[in-house]
Amino acid sequence: MTDLLLDELRAAVGAAHVLVPPEDLSAYERDWRKRWNGRARAVVRPASTAEVAAVVRACARHATSVVPQGGNTGLVGGGVPGAGGDQVVLSTRRLAAVREIDAANLTMTVEAGCVLQQVQEAAAAQGLLFPLSLAAEGSCTIGGNLATNAGGTQVLRFGNARDLCLGLEVVTPQGEIWDGLSGLRKDNTGYDLRGLFVGSEGTLGIITAATLKVFPQPAAVTTALAACDSLEACAGLLALARARLDAGLTGFEVMNAFSLELVSRHFPTLPRPLPGAVWTVLLEQSDPEGEATARKRFEALLEAALEAGHVRDAVVAESLAQSKTLWHLRESIPLAQAEEGLNIKHDIALPVSSIPEFCRRTDAALDAHIPGVRLVNFGHLGDGNLHYNVQAPAGGDARAFLRDHEPKVNEIVYDAVQAFGGSISAEHGVGQLKREELQHRKPAAALQMMRSIKLALDPQGLMNPGRVV
């Protein structure tokens, strides 16, 4: 990059919003997991779609690659620059306006830098619900959520980020602006460009705004914890909950014993309403009829589950505060695991019917390879998504564990995922962490189509290169 490009970037967004060394750029150069540390030639912070387009055009003229970045909370190294010090990081955090809420159409249009919690709160202020919810919602941005097709805890009822998005505004790799901010639920006029950019991880263009679906707020939300003796019992409880609650079942999370042991170890003041169990399930029901009806229906479900042997103990939250405490247990698992040390993360999707047998076989294979290995297994059983994470044996060197065992552990896990017809990435994306793995696991025809799309839209290869394909 030349000084001329820096001058053009400063002209586009203002000198105060072009950060260059020796300024401290570490917040933009290091990922949340602290596994990837890159070097940016500059960090640019545009405040409008027009400014984003101007930045991209300038970078294209100088053949300089762009790394789009939202809240930098990704888990696959997709939003940080490489080590060469020659890439521009484009932060969307100043694109933070809620442009419109159309209550009659049940849509809202927001800019990409809006923090997810801000989007939720803006909808709630109008008596509406934006249901995308995940542990990083206080810092992740909606643009990043869409770029990675984020999932979260309510996919069971509302779907992934792609399912919640009706339209997009995107800056192309050439610096053109595509205004596709439609609030239509039906538009059959050609290829689904919205669906193409959602989940593309910034490799095809930069999402600058989105039109999202919102829903009426439920009259009541009820939360419970249930103790189960096996994953088969958890699956039995899930089937019963679906039959009894239907669309009212909005959350179904499983947590193995060790994952909650880590929470107790690193966050000892957090209450544990149930004694330790082999598996603990967090259920949530959203009901349009009110608190009394919802609680009666929920308690009837749990009584039936106890009688059927799916559950051996359960507790229902008596208040919103108690409900938040139950969710805090679940959401503290990634933080507790980070406190325990570096680990090998897997974000996998499987048919729900295959999950008990997958875990049985894969647990045994990992223990045979690494005696004493600790498995932090938790996630969204309702939609078949597990965070099947592998921690070093107690007292082991976590960094050495990653260095010595990560390739073989990934091979064991991903071979099993493939054997059961699953996916190696359910909601975190591919980034740089799984890029090479994808080349081995994805059908050749699919990879060829993906490469053709990338070449057609980004012939210079300047949009987040080295990620996904």
N, C-alpha and C positions, 0 to 999 in steps of 0.2 A: 504494500500500500504506500502511496506517495503522500506528501504533505498536501498536494492538491486535493486529494480525496477528503482528507480531514477538513480542509477549508470548505468543501462542498457540503459535508455533513453538518458542520457548524452553521452554515448558511441555511440549511434545511430545518434544523430543530433548535438553533440557538447554542452559543458556545457553552453555556452552563450545562447543557444536556448531552455533551459529547465528552465522555470520560476517557482519559488515556493515561498510560503509565507516565510518571511514577505514582500516580494516584492509586490508592488501594482498591483494586477491582475484585478482590477475593470473593465478595458476596455474589458476583456474577460468574466467577471462574470455577468455583467448586460446587459440586452437586451436594444434595441434602444428605446422602449416605456417606459423603467424604471419601468416595472411592475414586472419583475422577477430579483431577486438578488440571485445568487448561490455562492458556494464556491468551487474552484478547488483545488485539491491536487497538481496539476502541470499544466502548460501550455507548450505544446511542439510545436516547430515551425520547422518542417522538410523542407528541400529545394529540395527534389527530391522524385520521386515515390518510389525508393528503400528505402529511409529513412522513408517514411510513412509506408511501409510494415514492416520495422524493429520495428518501434514504436508499431504497432498493434500486432505483434508477441510477443513482450515483455509484453504488457498489457494482452494478452490472457494467457500467461504463469502464470501471477500473478492474473488472474481472476478479472481484473480491467476494468471497463467500460470506453468507449471512447466517447467523445462528439465532433464530427467534427464541425468546425466553419470556415466560410469564412469571409465576411465583417461584420458580426454580425448586419445586418440591418433587420432581420426577424421581423415579427409582431405577431407571435404566440408562442413565447418562445421556439422555437425548437433548438436553437443553444447555449444555456447557460447551465452550469452545475447545478445539484441539490444542495440542501442545506447541504448535508452530508459531503462535503469536501473530498470525496474519489474518485472523477472522474478525468480523464485526459482530458483536452481540447486540441484537435489537431487542430491547426490553419494552414490553407492552404495558408496563405498570401505570403509565400516565394516561392510557386510554381507559378511563374509569367511569364513564358516564352511563347512567341508566337513561336511555334515550326515550323510551315510551313503555307504558303499560296499558294494554288494551284489554280491559276486564271483560268486555262483551265477547271478544274473540278468544279469550283465555290465552293471550300471548304477552310476552315482554321482550323488548329489544334492548340489548346491553352491549357495551363495548368490551373488547377482549381482556382488558386489564382489570375488570371488576373482580374483586375477590369473591369467591363462591359464597361466603357467608353474607356479603353485601347483597348479592343477588337474592338469596333466601329472604333476607330481612326486607328488601324492597318489595318483594311479592307479598310477604306477610303483612306489611303495612297497608296493603290494599285488600286484605282478607283472603289472600290467595296463597297457594303452596307451590314452590319450586322444589321438587323432591330430590334432586341430586344431593347426596350427602356422603361425605367421607372424612376420615380423620384429619386431613390437612385443610379442611374447609375454611379455616381462619387465615390461611396464607396462600393457598393455590388460587389460580385465576381461571375464569370461565374459558378464556381462549386456550389455556393449557389443557383444561378438562376436555374440550372439544378436540384439540389436536391429538390427544391420546385416546379419545373415546373412553373416558373414565367411567367406572362402574359405581362402586360404593355399596351402601347398605340397603338400598331400596330398588335395586334392579329387578328383584322378584316381582314387584308390582308395576314399576314405571319404566323399566328398561335402562339401557346405558345412555351416555350423553348423546349418542347419535339419535336415539329414539326420542329425545327431548328437544331436538333441534329441528326447526322448520325452515330456516333460511340463514344464509351467511353473507357477510361482506368480506372479501378477500383481496389482498394485494398479490398479484402474480409475480413470478420471478423476473418479469420484464418491467415491473413497476406500474402496471396497469391496475385499475380498480374494478373488480367485478362486484356489482351491487345485486346480490341475490337475497336481500332481506325480505323475503315473502313470509307472510303469516298464513299462507294457504296450507290446508291439509291435503288438498288434492291439486296436483299440477303435473300433467302427463305430457309435457312438451319437450321431450328429449331426454338425454342422459341425466342421471342424478349427480349433478356436480356437487351439491351439498354433501352427499354421502361420500364422495371422493375425497373431499378435503378433511372431513371429520375422520380422525384416526391416522392422518398422514404424517403426523409428528413434525410439521414444519418443513417437509421435504418437497412439497408441491406449491407452496405459497404461504402467506401469513394471514391468519384469521384476525380481522380487526373488529368485527362486531357479529352478533348473532341474534336471531329471533327465536325465542324459546317457548315451549309449551308451559303453561301453568295450569293449576287445578284448584278447585274449591278446597278450602281448608276443611279437614275432617272435624266433626263435632267432638270426637273423643279419640285419644290415642292411649292404648293400654300396652304395658310392657311387662314381661315376665322372664325369670330365669328358671330353667329346668335342668335337673341333674339326670344324666343318662349313663348307662353302663357300657354302651358300645355305639359305634357309628351306625350299625343296623338299627339300634333303638332310636337314634336321632332321625334316621330316614323314615322310620315308622311314624314318629311324631310329626315330621314334615308332611307325610301323606295325609295323616289325620287332620292336621291344621288346614291343609288345602281344602279338604272335603268339608270341614266345618265352617271355615272363614271365607273361602273363595278369594275374591279380590281384596277382601279386608286384611289379608295377611300381607303386611308390607315389609317385614323384616324377619329373617331366620338365619342367625349366625351361630356357628359352632366354634368351640374353643377347647383344645385338649388340656389335660391337667397341667402339663409343663408350662404352657403359655400363661396360665393364670398363676402358677407358682412364681414365674418371673415378675409378674405384676406385683404380687405380694412382697417379693424380695426387694424390688426397687422403689415401690410406692406403698410402704407398709401402712400408711394412714388411710388408704382407700378401703372402704368397707367391703367385706365379702359376705353377702347375705346367705349364701349356701355353703355348706362344708365342701371340701374337695371332692371332685367326682372325676371319673375317667374322661367324660365329656360333659361340657356344660353348654346348653343352648340358650340363646337370647332370642325371644320372640317379640314381635311387635304387631299389633292390630290397630288399624285405623277404621273408625266406624262413623257413619253419617248420622246415627240415631241418638247419640248422647252417651254420657258416662255410665249411667246405670245399666243400660242395655249392653254396652260394650263389655263391662266387667262381668256381667252375668254370662255372656257368651264365652268369654275367655276362661272363666272358672269352670264352665261346663266342659270345655275342650280339655283342660288340664286334668279334670277328674276322669274323663274318658281315657286319657293317655296313661294315667296311673293304673286304671283297671286293666288296660291292655298290656301293661308291662313295659311300655315305651319309656316311662319316666318313673324315677323312684323318689323324687322330691321336687318341689317347685315353690316359687315365691312370686307373687304379683305385686308390682309397684303400687303403693297407696297414694302417691302424689307425683307431680311433675318433678320435684326434686329427687325422689327415689328413682324415677325413671331415668333421669340424667345420670344418677350414680351407676345404674346398671349399664348404661351405654358407655360410661367412662371406663368401666372395667374392660370392655371390648376394645375401646379406642386407645387404651394405654398399652396394649400388647406390643405394637411396633416400637414405642418409646422405651419400654422395658427391655426389649430385645436389643435395641441400640445401646442401652446402658450395660448390658451383659457383654457386649463386644461384637466385632464384625461377624457376619454370618452369611450363609449362602441362601439367597432368597429365590423362591419360585412362586410365580403367579400363574397358576395353571387352571384350566377348565376341563371338566370331565362330565360325562352323563351322570346324573345323580345316582342312578342305579349301580354304577360301577365304582363309586367312591369307596365304600367299605373294603372291597377286595383290592382295589388299587393301594390303599393305605396299608393293608395287611402285608401284601407282597413287598411293597417298596420299603416300608419300615424294616422288614426282616433283611432285605438286601443291603440296606445302608448299615444296619447294625453288624452284619457279617463283614462288611468292608472296613468299618471303623467302629470297633467295639466301644460302647459307651457313648456313641454319638447321641446328641439331644435334639429332638424334633419339636419345633414350634409350629404346630399345625392348627390353623384357625381360618375362618373366612365365611363366605357367603354360600352355605350349603344349599339354600333355596334356589340359587341359579347355577349351582355346580362349580363355583369358583373357590379354590382353596389357596391360601398362602402357606405353602408347604416349605417351611424354612428349616435350615439345617445348621445347628450350632455345634461348636467344638465340644468334645468331652469336658466335663467339669475340671477346672484347673489348667486346661490346655491354653496354648498361645493362639489367640483367635486369628492374628494376621498370618502366622505360619500355617494354620489350619486351612485358610483360604488358598494360600500359595500351593500347598501340597495336595489338597483334596478337591478343590472346586471342579476341575475338569471331569474327574471320575464321578463325583457326586451328581453333576449335571447329566452325565451320560446315563447313570442309573435311573434318575428321575425322569428324564425326557424319553428314554426308551420305554419306560412303563407308561408314561402319558400317551405316547404314540400307539402302544399296544392296545390301550383301552379306548382309542378313538378320540383323544383329547387334544388340547391346544397348549403350547408352551407359553402363551401370553393371553391372559384373560382380560385384564383391564389396565396393566401398567404400560403397555406398548413394547416396542422392540429396541429403539434407541441404538446405542452401540453395544449394550450388554448382550443382546441376543441376535445381533445382526448375522454373525457367522453361523450360529445355530439354525437360524431361519433358512439359510441356504441348504442345509442338510434335511430339514424337516418339511419344508413346503414343497408341494408338487412342482415339477419343472415347468409345466404349462402356466401355473399361477405366477411363478417368479418371472417368467418371460413377459407376461402381461404387465406385471408391476414395473419391470424395467422399461417397457415400452411407454407406459404412462409417464414415468419420470422423465424419460428422454424427450417426449413430446411437449411436456409443460415446462421443463427446466433444461433446455438443451445445453446450457453452459455448465450445468451441475453446480450452481452456486447456492442453492437452498439447502442448508443443513446437510452438507455432504457427509458421507460415511455413516449415515443413519438409515435404518430400515433396509434399504436395498443398495 
